[in-house]
Amino acid sequence: MTARFRLPAGRTYNVRASELARDRQHTEVVCNILLLDNTVQAFRVNKHDQGQVLLDVVFKHLDLTERDYFGLQLADESTDNPRWLDPNKPIRKQLKRGSPHSLNFRVKFFVSDPNKLQEEYTRYQYFLQIKQDILTGRLPCPYNTAALLASYAVQSELGDYNHSENLPGYLSDYSFIPSQPQDFEKEIAKLHLQH
């Protein structure tokens, strides 16, 4: 039996080509990755690929060279113990059925001395992870230390304190710790003024 059928007006239909296109569509999965800057980026990969393929695509998107410290955490809220995407196993065996899949890009291994990190961008990703962990309460931080760290974060984002630009309440849109008290902003502004 031939794989081509004659259609009206001399057109043909290739059954095998349409089956391959359908199979390709069913083997491709969409993975929504929550990055550390709270943006979501969608990546398409073959579900038969190893987890390393998805990791490489994310690393390439971020232009990250020091890759050993980072991983993709499966965003499965049903368990208290987070699972990481295994780079050596096929994606289809690690993700539940259905698409799109949600994963979180996170720091997997912390270094004791951040100066050991060679790339500035890697240190920035660490900064975003620690900032996020303090904000969510995952990383407990004493009040004074949190205020000092928050003032450094403000310094890096807004630059030097400027009396004409940094009017009272200029930090009201920022959140640094869980259940942030009102006087916390004043403490940050006071420390920001000293930097």
FIKOLZA-1660 file (N, C-alpha, C; in steps of 0.1 Angstrom, whole numbers, plus 5000, padded with zeros to 4 digits):
% residues 195
   i   px   py   pz ch aa at
   1 5008 4988 5000  A  M  N
   1 5000 5000 5000  A  M CA
   1 5009 5012 5000  A  M  C
   2 5005 5022 4993  A  T  N
   2 5013 5034 4991  A  T CA
   2 5010 5044 5003  A  T  C
   3 5020 5052 5006  A  A  N
   3 5018 5061 5017  A  A CA
   3 5012 5075 5013  A  A  C
   4 5010 5076 5000  A  R  N
   4 5005 5088 4994  A  R CA
   4 4991 5086 4989  A  R  C
   5 4982 5095 4991  A  F  N
   5 4969 5094 4985  A  F CA
   5 4967 5106 4976  A  F  C
   6 4959 5103 4966  A  R  N
   6 4955 5114 4956  A  R CA
   6 4944 5121 4962  A  R  C
   7 4945 5134 4962  A  L  N
   7 4934 5143 4966  A  L CA
   7 4929 5151 4954  A  L  C
   8 4918 5156 4955  A  P  N
   8 4912 5164 4943  A  P CA
   8 4922 5175 4939  A  P  C
   9 4922 5178 4926  A  A  N
   9 4930 5189 4920  A  A CA
   9 4945 5185 4920  A  A  C
  10 4948 5172 4920  A  G  N
  10 4962 5168 4919  A  G CA
  10 4971 5169 4931  A  G  C
  11 4965 5173 4943  A  R  N
  11 4973 5174 4955  A  R CA
  11 4975 5160 4961  A  R  C
  12 4986 5158 4968  A  T  N
  12 4988 5145 4975  A  T CA
  12 4989 5147 4990  A  T  C
  13 4987 5136 4997  A  Y  N
  13 4988 5137 5012  A  Y CA
  13 4998 5126 5016  A  Y  C
  14 5008 5130 5023  A  N  N
  14 5018 5120 5028  A  N CA
  14 5015 5116 5042  A  N  C
  15 5010 5104 5044  A  V  N
  15 5006 5099 5057  A  V CA
  15 5018 5098 5067  A  V  C
  16 5029 5093 5062  A  R  N
  16 5041 5092 5071  A  R CA
  16 5045 5105 5076  A  R  C
  17 5046 5115 5068  A  A  N
  17 5050 5129 5072  A  A CA
  17 5041 5134 5082  A  A  C
  18 5028 5132 5081  A  S  N
  18 5019 5137 5091  A  S CA
  18 5020 5130 5104  A  S  C
  19 5023 5117 5103  A  E  N
  19 5025 5109 5115  A  E CA
  19 5037 5113 5123  A  E  C
  20 5048 5116 5115  A  L  N
  20 5060 5121 5122  A  L CA
  20 5058 5134 5128  A  L  C
  21 5051 5143 5122  A  A  N
  21 5048 5156 5128  A  A CA
  21 5040 5155 5140  A  A  C
  22 5030 5145 5140  A  R  N
  22 5022 5143 5152  A  R CA
  22 5030 5137 5163  A  R  C
  23 5039 5127 5160  A  D  N
  23 5048 5121 5170  A  D CA
  23 5057 5132 5176  A  D  C
  24 5063 5140 5168  A  R  N
  24 5072 5151 5172  A  R CA
  24 5065 5160 5182  A  R  C
  25 5052 5163 5179  A  Q  N
  25 5044 5172 5188  A  Q CA
  25 5042 5165 5201  A  Q  C
  26 5040 5152 5202  A  H  N
  26 5037 5145 5214  A  H CA
  26 5050 5143 5222  A  H  C
  27 5062 5143 5216  A  T  N
  27 5074 5141 5224  A  T CA
  27 5080 5154 5229  A  T  C
  28 5075 5165 5224  A  E  N
  28 5081 5178 5229  A  E CA
  28 5073 5182 5241  A  E  C
  29 5080 5187 5251  A  V  N
  29 5073 5192 5263  A  V CA
  29 5078 5206 5266  A  V  C
  30 5069 5214 5272  A  V  N
  30 5072 5228 5276  A  V CA
  30 5075 5228 5291  A  V  C
  31 5086 5234 5294  A  C  N
  31 5090 5235 5308  A  C CA
  31 5091 5250 5311  A  C  C
  32 5083 5254 5321  A  N  N
  32 5083 5268 5325  A  N CA
  32 5093 5269 5337  A  N  C
  33 5103 5277 5336  A  I  N
  33 5113 5278 5346  A  I CA
  33 5112 5291 5353  A  I  C
  34 5110 5291 5366  A  L  N
  34 5110 5303 5374  A  L CA
  34 5124 5306 5377  A  L  C
  35 5129 5317 5372  A  L  N
  35 5143 5321 5374  A  L CA
  35 5144 5329 5387  A  L  C
  36 5156 5332 5392  A  L  N
  36 5158 5338 5404  A  L CA
  36 5154 5353 5405  A  L  C
  37 5153 5359 5393  A  D  N
  37 5148 5373 5393  A  D CA
  37 5133 5373 5392  A  D  C
  38 5126 5362 5395  A  N  N
  38 5111 5361 5395  A  N CA
  38 5105 5362 5381  A  N  C
  39 5112 5360 5371  A  T  N
  39 5107 5359 5357  A  T CA
  39 5105 5344 5354  A  T  C
  40 5096 5341 5345  A  V  N
  40 5093 5328 5341  A  V CA
  40 5097 5327 5326  A  V  C
  41 5105 5317 5323  A  Q  N
  41 5109 5315 5309  A  Q CA
  41 5105 5301 5304  A  Q  C
  42 5099 5300 5293  A  A  N
  42 5095 5287 5288  A  A CA
  42 5105 5281 5278  A  A  C
  43 5108 5268 5280  A  F  N
  43 5117 5261 5272  A  F CA
  43 5111 5248 5266  A  F  C
  44 5113 5245 5254  A  R  N
  44 5108 5233 5248  A  R CA
  44 5119 5223 5246  A  R  C
  45 5117 5211 5251  A  V  N
  45 5127 5200 5250  A  V CA
  45 5120 5187 5246  A  V  C
  46 5127 5178 5241  A  N  N
  46 5121 5165 5239  A  N CA
  46 5121 5157 5252  A  N  C
  47 5109 5151 5255  A  K  N
  47 5108 5144 5268  A  K CA
  47 5117 5132 5269  A  K  C
  48 5122 5127 5258  A  H  N
  48 5131 5116 5259  A  H CA
  48 5146 5120 5262  A  H  C
  49 5149 5133 5261  A  D  N
  49 5162 5138 5264  A  D CA
  49 5165 5136 5279  A  D  C
  50 5178 5136 5281  A  Q  N
  50 5183 5136 5295  A  Q CA
  50 5180 5149 5302  A  Q  C
  51 5180 5150 5315  A  G  N
  51 5178 5162 5322  A  G CA
  51 5189 5172 5319  A  G  C
  52 5201 5168 5316  A  Q  N
  52 5212 5177 5313  A  Q CA
  52 5209 5186 5301  A  Q  C
  53 5201 5181 5291  A  V  N
  53 5197 5189 5280  A  V CA
  53 5189 5201 5284  A  V  C
  54 5180 5200 5293  A  L  N
  54 5172 5211 5298  A  L CA
  54 5181 5220 5306  A  L  C
  55 5189 5215 5315  A  L  N
  55 5198 5223 5322  A  L CA
  55 5207 5231 5313  A  L  C
  56 5213 5225 5303  A  D  N
  56 5221 5232 5293  A  D CA
  56 5214 5244 5286  A  D  C
  57 5202 5242 5283  A  V  N
  57 5194 5252 5276  A  V CA
  57 5192 5264 5286  A  V  C
  58 5189 5261 5298  A  V  N
  58 5187 5272 5308  A  V CA
  58 5200 5279 5311  A  V  C
  59 5211 5272 5312  A  F  N
  59 5224 5278 5314  A  F CA
  59 5228 5287 5303  A  F  C
  60 5225 5282 5291  A  K  N
  60 5228 5290 5279  A  K CA
  60 5220 5303 5278  A  K  C
  61 5207 5301 5282  A  H  N
  61 5198 5313 5282  A  H CA
  61 5203 5323 5292  A  H  C
  62 5208 5319 5303  A  L  N
  62 5213 5328 5314  A  L CA
  62 5228 5332 5311  A  L  C
  63 5234 5326 5302  A  D  N
  63 5248 5329 5299  A  D CA
  63 5257 5326 5311  A  D  C
  64 5254 5315 5318  A  L  N
  64 5261 5311 5331  A  L CA
  64 5272 5302 5328  A  L  C
  65 5284 5305 5332  A  T  N
  65 5295 5296 5330  A  T CA
  65 5298 5287 5342  A  T  C
  66 5297 5292 5354  A  E  N
  66 5299 5284 5366  A  E CA
  66 5286 5276 5369  A  E  C
  67 5284 5265 5363  A  R  N
  67 5272 5258 5363  A  R CA
  67 5270 5247 5374  A  R  C
  68 5281 5243 5380  A  D  N
  68 5280 5233 5390  A  D CA
  68 5272 5236 5403  A  D  C
  69 5271 5249 5405  A  Y  N
  69 5264 5253 5417  A  Y CA
  69 5249 5254 5416  A  Y  C
  70 5243 5252 5404  A  F  N
  70 5229 5255 5402  A  F CA
  70 5222 5242 5397  A  F  C
  71 5209 5242 5399  A  G  N
  71 5201 5231 5394  A  G CA
  71 5186 5235 5392  A  G  C
  72 5178 5226 5387  A  L  N
  72 5164 5228 5386  A  L CA
  72 5157 5220 5396  A  L  C
  73 5149 5227 5404  A  Q  N
  73 5141 5220 5414  A  Q CA
  73 5127 5218 5409  A  Q  C
  74 5121 5207 5410  A  L  N
  74 5108 5204 5406  A  L CA
  74 5098 5211 5415  A  L  C
  75 5089 5219 5409  A  A  N
  75 5080 5227 5417  A  A CA
  75 5068 5219 5421  A  A  C
  76 5070 5208 5429  A  D  N
  76 5060 5199 5434  A  D CA
  76 5057 5203 5448  A  D  C
  77 5046 5210 5450  A  E  N
  77 5042 5215 5464  A  E CA
  77 5037 5204 5473  A  E  C
  78 5035 5192 5468  A  S  N
  78 5029 5182 5477  A  S CA
  78 5038 5176 5487  A  S  C
  79 5051 5178 5485  A  T  N
  79 5061 5172 5494  A  T CA
  79 5069 5183 5501  A  T  C
  80 5074 5179 5513  A  D  N
  80 5082 5189 5520  A  D CA
  80 5097 5187 5516  A  D  C
  81 5100 5176 5510  A  N  N
  81 5114 5174 5506  A  N CA
  81 5115 5177 5491  A  N  C
  82 5122 5188 5487  A  P  N
  82 5122 5192 5473  A  P CA
  82 5131 5182 5465  A  P  C
  83 5126 5179 5453  A  R  N
  83 5133 5171 5443  A  R CA
  83 5140 5179 5433  A  R  C
  84 5152 5175 5429  A  W  N
  84 5160 5181 5418  A  W CA
  84 5159 5173 5406  A  W  C
  85 5159 5180 5394  A  L  N
  85 5160 5173 5381  A  L CA
  85 5173 5167 5380  A  L  C
  86 5173 5154 5378  A  D  N
  86 5185 5146 5377  A  D CA
  86 5191 5147 5362  A  D  C
  87 5203 5152 5360  A  P  N
  87 5208 5154 5347  A  P CA
  87 5210 5141 5339  A  P  C
  88 5211 5130 5346  A  N  N
  88 5214 5117 5340  A  N CA
  88 5202 5109 5337  A  N  C
  89 5190 5113 5340  A  K  N
  89 5178 5105 5337  A  K CA
  89 5170 5112 5327  A  K  C
  90 5162 5105 5319  A  P  N
  90 5153 5111 5309  A  P CA
  90 5143 5120 5316  A  P  C
  91 5139 5131 5309  A  I  N
  91 5130 5141 5315  A  I CA
  91 5116 5134 5317  A  I  C
  92 5112 5126 5308  A  R  N
  92 5099 5119 5309  A  R CA
  92 5097 5111 5322  A  R  C
  93 5108 5106 5327  A  K  N
  93 5107 5098 5339  A  K CA
  93 5107 5106 5352  A  K  C
  94 5110 5119 5351  A  Q  N
  94 5111 5127 5363  A  Q CA
  94 5100 5137 5364  A  Q  C
  95 5093 5140 5353  A  L  N
  95 5082 5150 5354  A  L CA
  95 5068 5142 5352  A  L  C
  96 5058 5148 5359  A  K  N
  96 5045 5142 5358  A  K CA
  96 5040 5144 5344  A  K  C
  97 5029 5136 5340  A  R  N
  97 5023 5138 5327  A  R CA
  97 5017 5152 5326  A  R  C
  98 5016 5155 5313  A  G  N
  98 5010 5168 5310  A  G CA
  98 5021 5178 5307  A  G  C
  99 5017 5189 5301  A  S  N
  99 5026 5199 5298  A  S CA
  99 5018 5212 5299  A  S  C
 100 5023 5223 5303  A  P  N
 100 5037 5226 5307  A  P CA
 100 5041 5221 5321  A  P  C
 101 5053 5220 5323  A  H  N
 101 5059 5216 5336  A  H CA
 101 5065 5228 5343  A  H  C
 102 5064 5229 5356  A  S  N
 102 5070 5240 5363  A  S CA
 102 5082 5236 5371  A  S  C
 103 5093 5243 5369  A  L  N
 103 5105 5240 5377  A  L CA
 103 5111 5253 5382  A  L  C
 104 5119 5253 5392  A  N  N
 104 5125 5265 5398  A  N CA
 104 5140 5264 5396  A  N  C
 105 5146 5274 5390  A  F  N
 105 5161 5275 5389  A  F CA
 105 5166 5280 5402  A  F  C
 106 5175 5272 5409  A  R  N
 106 5179 5276 5422  A  R CA
 106 5194 5273 5424  A  R  C
 107 5200 5279 5434  A  V  N
 107 5213 5275 5438  A  V CA
 107 5212 5261 5445  A  V  C
 108 5220 5252 5441  A  K  N
 108 5219 5239 5446  A  K CA
 108 5230 5236 5457  A  K  C
 109 5242 5243 5454  A  F  N
 109 5253 5241 5463  A  F CA
 109 5259 5255 5467  A  F  C
 110 5259 5258 5480  A  F  N
 110 5264 5271 5484  A  F CA
 110 5279 5269 5488  A  F  C
 111 5287 5280 5485  A  V  N
 111 5301 5279 5489  A  V CA
 111 5303 5287 5502  A  V  C
 112 5313 5283 5509  A  S  N
 112 5315 5290 5522  A  S CA
 112 5320 5304 5520  A  S  C
 113 5328 5306 5510  A  D  N
 113 5333 5320 5507  A  D CA
 113 5329 5324 5493  A  D  C
 114 5320 5334 5492  A  P  N
 114 5316 5339 5479  A  P CA
 114 5327 5344 5470  A  P  C
 115 5339 5347 5475  A  N  N
 115 5350 5352 5467  A  N CA
 115 5356 5340 5459  A  N  C
 116 5352 5328 5462  A  K  N
 116 5357 5317 5454  A  K CA
 116 5349 5316 5441  A  K  C
 117 5338 5323 5440  A  L  N
 117 5331 5323 5427  A  L CA
 117 5338 5333 5418  A  L  C
 118 5341 5328 5406  A  Q  N
 118 5350 5336 5397  A  Q CA
 118 5342 5346 5390  A  Q  C
 119 5329 5343 5386  A  E  N
 119 5321 5352 5378  A  E CA
 119 5312 5361 5386  A  E  C
 120 5312 5374 5382  A  E  N
 120 5303 5383 5389  A  E CA
 120 5288 5379 5387  A  E  C
 121 5285 5374 5376  A  Y  N
 121 5271 5370 5373  A  Y CA
 121 5267 5358 5382  A  Y  C
 122 5276 5349 5385  A  T  N
 122 5273 5338 5395  A  T CA
 122 5271 5344 5408  A  T  C
 123 5279 5353 5413  A  R  N
 123 5277 5360 5426  A  R CA
 123 5263 5367 5426  A  R  C
 124 5259 5373 5415  A  Y  N
 124 5246 5379 5414  A  Y CA
 124 5235 5369 5416  A  Y  C
 125 5236 5357 5410  A  Q  N
 125 5226 5347 5411  A  Q CA
 125 5225 5342 5426  A  Q  C
 126 5237 5341 5432  A  Y  N
 126 5237 5338 5447  A  Y CA
 126 5230 5349 5455  A  Y  C
 127 5232 5361 5452  A  F  N
 127 5226 5372 5458  A  F CA
 127 5211 5371 5457  A  F  C
 128 5206 5369 5445  A  L  N
 128 5191 5367 5443  A  L CA
 128 5185 5356 5451  A  L  C
 129 5193 5345 5451  A  Q  N
 129 5188 5333 5459  A  Q CA
 129 5187 5336 5474  A  Q  C
 130 5198 5342 5479  A  I  N
 130 5198 5345 5494  A  I CA
 130 5187 5356 5497  A  I  C
 131 5186 5366 5489  A  K  N
 131 5175 5376 5491  A  K CA
 131 5161 5369 5491  A  K  C
 132 5159 5360 5482  A  Q  N
 132 5146 5353 5481  A  Q CA
 132 5144 5344 5493  A  Q  C
 133 5155 5338 5498  A  D  N
 133 5153 5329 5509  A  D CA
 133 5151 5336 5522  A  D  C
 134 5157 5348 5523  A  I  N
 134 5154 5357 5535  A  I CA
 134 5140 5362 5535  A  I  C
 135 5135 5366 5523  A  L  N
 135 5122 5372 5522  A  L CA
 135 5111 5361 5525  A  L  C
 136 5113 5349 5521  A  T  N
 136 5103 5338 5523  A  T CA
 136 5105 5332 5537  A  T  C
 137 5115 5336 5544  A  G  N
 137 5117 5330 5558  A  G CA
 137 5124 5316 5557  A  G  C
 138 5128 5312 5546  A  R  N
 138 5135 5299 5545  A  R CA
 138 5149 5300 5551  A  R  C
 139 5155 5312 5551  A  L  N
 139 5168 5314 5557  A  L CA
 139 5166 5325 5568  A  L  C
 140 5166 5320 5581  A  P  N
 140 5164 5329 5592  A  P CA
 140 5175 5339 5593  A  P  C
 141 5172 5351 5596  A  C  N
 141 5182 5362 5596  A  C CA
 141 5179 5371 5608  A  C  C
 142 5188 5375 5616  A  P  N
 142 5186 5384 5627  A  P CA
 142 5182 5398 5621  A  P  C
 143 5174 5405 5629  A  Y  N
 143 5169 5418 5624  A  Y CA
 143 5180 5428 5620  A  Y  C
 144 5190 5430 5628  A  N  N
 144 5201 5439 5624  A  N CA
 144 5208 5435 5612  A  N  C
 145 5211 5422 5610  A  T  N
 145 5218 5417 5598  A  T CA
 145 5209 5418 5586  A  T  C
 146 5196 5415 5588  A  A  N
 146 5187 5417 5577  A  A CA
 146 5186 5431 5572  A  A  C
 147 5186 5441 5581  A  A  N
 147 5186 5455 5578  A  A CA
 147 5199 5459 5570  A  A  C
 148 5210 5454 5575  A  L  N
 148 5223 5457 5568  A  L CA
 148 5223 5451 5554  A  L  C
 149 5219 5439 5553  A  L  N
 149 5218 5433 5540  A  L CA
 149 5209 5440 5530  A  L  C
 150 5197 5444 5536  A  A  N
 150 5187 5451 5528  A  A CA
 150 5193 5464 5523  A  A  C
 151 5201 5471 5532  A  S  N
 151 5206 5484 5528  A  S CA
 151 5216 5482 5517  A  S  C
 152 5224 5471 5517  A  Y  N
 152 5233 5468 5506  A  Y CA
 152 5225 5466 5493  A  Y  C
 153 5214 5459 5494  A  A  N
 153 5206 5456 5482  A  A CA
 153 5201 5469 5476  A  A  C
 154 5196 5478 5485  A  V  N
 154 5191 5491 5480  A  V CA
 154 5202 5498 5474  A  V  C
 155 5214 5498 5480  A  Q  N
 155 5226 5505 5474  A  Q CA
 155 5229 5500 5460  A  Q  C
 156 5228 5487 5459  A  S  N
 156 5232 5481 5445  A  S CA
 156 5221 5484 5435  A  S  C
 157 5208 5486 5439  A  E  N
 157 5198 5488 5430  A  E CA
 157 5196 5503 5427  A  E  C
 158 5197 5511 5437  A  L  N
 158 5194 5526 5436  A  L CA
 158 5206 5535 5436  A  L  C
 159 5217 5529 5440  A  G  N
 159 5230 5537 5440  A  G CA
 159 5231 5545 5453  A  G  C
 160 5239 5555 5453  A  D  N
 160 5241 5563 5465  A  D CA
 160 5229 5570 5470  A  D  C
 161 5228 5572 5483  A  Y  N
 161 5216 5579 5488  A  Y CA
 161 5217 5593 5483  A  Y  C
 162 5205 5598 5479  A  N  N
 162 5204 5612 5474  A  N CA
 162 5192 5618 5481  A  N  C
 163 5194 5629 5488  A  H  N
 163 5184 5636 5496  A  H CA
 163 5172 5641 5487  A  H  C
 164 5175 5645 5475  A  S  N
 164 5164 5650 5467  A  S CA
 164 5156 5639 5460  A  S  C
 165 5163 5627 5458  A  E  N
 165 5156 5616 5451  A  E CA
 165 5150 5606 5461  A  E  C
 166 5157 5603 5472  A  N  N
 166 5152 5594 5482  A  N CA
 166 5144 5600 5493  A  N  C
 167 5132 5604 5489  A  L  N
 167 5123 5610 5499  A  L CA
 167 5118 5600 5508  A  L  C
 168 5112 5604 5520  A  P  N
 168 5106 5595 5529  A  P CA
 168 5096 5585 5522  A  P  C
 169 5097 5573 5525  A  G  N
 169 5088 5563 5519  A  G CA
 169 5093 5557 5506  A  G  C
 170 5106 5560 5502  A  Y  N
 170 5111 5556 5489  A  Y CA
 170 5113 5540 5490  A  Y  C
 171 5113 5534 5501  A  L  N
 171 5115 5520 5502  A  L CA
 171 5101 5512 5504  A  L  C
 172 5090 5519 5503  A  S  N
 172 5077 5513 5506  A  S CA
 172 5074 5502 5496  A  S  C
 173 5079 5502 5484  A  D  N
 173 5076 5492 5474  A  D CA
 173 5085 5479 5476  A  D  C
 174 5095 5480 5484  A  Y  N
 174 5104 5469 5486  A  Y CA
 174 5100 5460 5498  A  Y  C
 175 5102 5447 5497  A  S  N
 175 5100 5438 5508  A  S CA
 175 5113 5430 5509  A  S  C
 176 5118 5429 5522  A  F  N
 176 5131 5423 5524  A  F CA
 176 5130 5411 5534  A  F  C
 177 5120 5412 5544  A  I  N
 177 5119 5401 5553  A  I CA
 177 5104 5398 5554  A  I  C
 178 5101 5386 5559  A  P  N
 178 5086 5383 5561  A  P CA
 178 5080 5392 5572  A  P  C
 179 5068 5396 5570  A  S  N
 179 5061 5404 5579  A  S CA
 179 5069 5417 5583  A  S  C
 180 5073 5424 5573  A  Q  N
 180 5083 5435 5575  A  Q CA
 180 5076 5446 5583  A  Q  C
 181 5081 5450 5595  A  P  N
 181 5075 5461 5602  A  P CA
 181 5079 5475 5596  A  P  C
 182 5071 5485 5599  A  Q  N
 182 5072 5498 5593  A  Q CA
 182 5086 5504 5596  A  Q  C
 183 5091 5502 5608  A  D  N
 183 5103 5509 5612  A  D CA
 183 5115 5502 5606  A  D  C
 184 5113 5490 5599  A  F  N
 184 5124 5484 5592  A  F CA
 184 5129 5492 5580  A  F  C
 185 5120 5499 5574  A  E  N
 185 5123 5508 5562  A  E CA
 185 5132 5519 5567  A  E  C
 186 5129 5525 5579  A  K  N
 186 5136 5536 5584  A  K CA
 186 5151 5531 5587  A  K  C
 187 5152 5519 5593  A  E  N
 187 5165 5514 5596  A  E CA
 187 5173 5512 5583  A  E  C
 188 5167 5507 5573  A  I  N
 188 5174 5505 5560  A  I CA
 188 5178 5518 5554  A  I  C
 189 5169 5528 5555  A  A  N
 189 5172 5541 5549  A  A CA
 189 5184 5548 5557  A  A  C
 190 5184 5546 5570  A  K  N
 190 5195 5551 5578  A  K CA
 190 5209 5545 5574  A  K  C
 191 5209 5531 5572  A  L  N
 191 5221 5524 5568  A  L CA
 191 5224 5528 5553  A  L  C
 192 5214 5529 5545  A  H  N
 192 5217 5533 5531  A  H CA
 192 5224 5547 5530  A  H  C
 193 5220 5555 5539  A  L  N
 193 5226 5569 5539  A  L CA
 193 5241 5568 5542  A  L  C
 194 5246 5558 5550  A  Q  N
 194 5260 5556 5554  A  Q CA
 194 5268 5550 5543  A  Q  C
 195 5262 5544 5533  A  H  N
 195 5270 5537 5523  A  H CA
 195 5275 5547 5512  A  H  C
% end
